[in-house]
Amino acid sequence: MSALSIRMPKYPECWQSCGSCASGNVFILETLVNVGDLIERDDNILTLETGKVALDIPSPYAGRVLELHVTAGDTVDEGALLVTLESA
């Protein structure tokens, strides 16, 4: 078993061109997993809030949640570490 890091994905290009979705900070609205949870690929792990839009972030991997690196209310940048999984 190995550890897998899930990072904040690249923001959609439309956020930069439009500006209305990402006005202000992007922050964690809610975490949807807990340490010890078994998750499947594409299960939602958290919900982001951009000020105008709420967006669920899915996991690119399956595994057991070892550590959450963010909590509700945290602001996040592209590439920020979100969750560490133990691979399934």
C-alpha positions in Angstrom: 0.0 0.0 0.0 1.2 3.5 -0.8 0.1 7.0 0.1 -1.6 9.1 -2.6 -1.9 12.9 -2.4 -5.0 14.7 -3.7 -4.3 18.3 -4.6 -6.5 21.2 -5.5 -7.1 20.9 -9.3 -6.4 23.7 -11.7 -9.1 26.3 -11.8 -11.2 26.2 -14.9 -10.0 28.7 -17.5 -13.4 30.3 -17.6 -12.9 31.6 -14.0 -10.1 33.9 -15.2 -11.9 35.1 -18.3 -15.3 35.6 -16.8 -14.3 36.8 -13.3 -17.8 36.5 -11.9 -17.4 33.0 -10.5 -14.1 33.4 -8.8 -14.6 36.9 -7.5 -12.9 36.7 -4.1 -11.3 33.7 -2.4 -12.0 30.1 -3.1 -12.6 28.4 0.2 -13.7 25.0 1.5 -17.4 25.0 2.2 -17.6 21.5 3.5 -15.5 18.4 3.8 -17.4 15.3 2.7 -15.0 12.6 4.0 -13.4 11.8 7.4 -10.1 10.1 8.4 -10.6 6.3 8.1 -13.3 6.5 5.4 -13.0 4.2 2.4 -13.7 6.1 -0.8 -14.0 5.2 -4.5 -12.6 7.0 -7.5 -14.9 9.9 -8.3 -16.5 10.1 -4.9 -16.8 13.7 -3.8 -14.3 14.6 -1.1 -15.2 18.3 -0.5 -17.3 21.2 -1.7 -15.6 24.5 -2.7 -17.3 27.9 -2.6 -16.2 30.7 -4.9 -18.5 33.4 -3.7 -20.9 32.7 -6.6 -20.7 28.9 -7.2 -20.4 25.8 -5.0 -18.4 23.1 -6.7 -17.9 19.4 -5.6 -14.3 18.1 -5.9 -14.1 14.3 -6.7 -11.3 12.0 -5.8 -9.1 10.9 -8.7 -8.2 7.7 -6.6 -9.8 5.0 -4.5 -8.5 4.3 -1.0 -8.7 4.9 2.7 -8.5 8.5 4.0 -5.3 8.9 6.0 -5.3 12.6 6.6 -7.4 15.7 5.8 -5.2 18.8 5.1 -8.1 21.3 4.9 -11.2 22.1 7.0 -14.3 24.1 6.3 -13.5 27.8 5.9 -10.0 27.3 4.7 -9.0 29.2 1.5 -7.2 27.1 -1.1 -5.0 27.8 -4.1 -4.4 25.6 -7.1 -2.1 22.7 -6.1 -2.9 22.9 -2.4 -2.8 19.5 -0.6 -6.3 18.4 0.2 -6.3 14.8 1.3 -3.8 11.9 1.7 -5.1 8.4 0.9 -3.8 4.9 1.4 -4.2 3.3 -2.0 -6.8 0.5 -2.2 
